[in-house]
Amino acid sequence: MSTALKIRLAFSGLLTVVMTAIVSGISTIRILGPADVIADPAAFFDAWTHAWFYSWIVAAPTVYFVAPWARGKVEGWFAPK
């Protein structure tokens, strides 16, 4: 496996773990309600980990395939003309 591929996989993995953990955590708190999260943290953690897992399954391959395209588009916008 090439270094470039390892970097791309590591970047996609790290970015999506952090991003989906934050987003699914916020969504789970909004759905359960802050009072329920405080009252039963175990139920929150269970709901959050399930939401995170399914979010990550979608986000990781999406970032892996879309990031190079998006990077190219943004570089094109700022390239000297």
C-alpha positions as CSV (number, residue, x, y, z in Angstrom):
1,M,0.0,0.0,0.0
2,S,1.4,3.4,-1.0
3,T,2.0,6.2,1.5
4,A,-0.4,8.4,-0.3
5,L,-3.2,5.8,0.1
6,K,-2.4,5.3,3.7
7,I,-2.6,9.1,4.3
8,R,-5.9,9.3,2.4
9,L,-7.4,6.4,4.5
10,A,-6.1,7.8,7.8
11,F,-7.4,11.3,6.9
12,S,-10.8,9.9,6.0
13,G,-11.0,7.7,9.1
14,L,-9.9,10.4,11.5
15,L,-12.1,13.2,10.0
16,T,-15.2,11.0,9.9
17,V,-14.8,9.6,13.4
18,V,-14.6,13.1,14.9
19,M,-17.2,14.6,12.7
20,T,-19.8,11.9,13.1
21,A,-19.2,11.6,16.9
22,I,-20.0,15.3,17.3
23,V,-23.0,15.4,15.0
24,S,-24.5,12.2,16.2
25,G,-23.9,13.3,19.8
26,I,-25.7,16.6,19.3
27,S,-28.5,14.9,17.4
28,T,-29.0,12.3,20.1
29,I,-29.1,14.9,22.9
30,R,-31.7,16.8,20.9
31,I,-33.8,13.8,20.3
32,L,-33.6,12.4,23.9
33,G,-33.6,15.8,25.6
34,P,-30.9,17.1,27.9
35,A,-32.9,16.1,31.0
36,D,-33.1,12.5,29.9
37,V,-29.4,12.5,29.0
38,I,-28.5,13.7,32.5
39,A,-31.0,11.3,34.2
40,D,-29.8,8.2,32.3
41,P,-26.3,8.6,30.8
42,A,-26.2,4.8,29.9
43,A,-29.2,5.1,27.7
44,F,-27.7,8.2,26.0
45,F,-24.4,6.4,25.4
46,D,-26.2,3.4,23.9
47,A,-28.3,5.6,21.6
48,W,-25.3,7.7,20.7
49,T,-23.0,4.8,19.8
50,H,-25.7,3.3,17.6
51,A,-26.3,6.6,15.9
52,W,-22.5,7.2,15.5
53,F,-21.9,3.8,14.0
54,Y,-24.5,4.1,11.3
55,S,-23.4,7.7,10.6
56,W,-19.8,6.6,10.3
57,I,-20.6,3.8,7.9
58,V,-22.0,6.4,5.5
59,A,-19.5,9.2,6.1
60,A,-16.2,7.3,5.8
61,P,-16.6,6.1,2.3
62,T,-18.2,9.4,1.3
63,V,-15.2,11.4,2.5
64,Y,-12.8,8.9,1.0
65,F,-14.3,9.3,-2.5
66,V,-15.6,13.0,-2.3
67,A,-12.6,14.7,-0.6
68,P,-10.3,14.4,-3.7
69,W,-13.0,15.8,-6.0
70,A,-13.8,18.6,-3.5
71,R,-10.1,19.5,-3.1
72,G,-9.7,19.7,-6.8
73,K,-12.7,22.0,-7.2
74,V,-11.5,24.3,-4.4
75,E,-8.0,24.4,-5.8
76,G,-9.5,25.3,-9.2
77,W,-11.5,28.2,-7.6
78,F,-8.3,29.7,-6.2
79,A,-5.8,28.9,-9.0
80,P,-4.2,31.9,-10.6
81,K,-5.8,32.7,-14.0
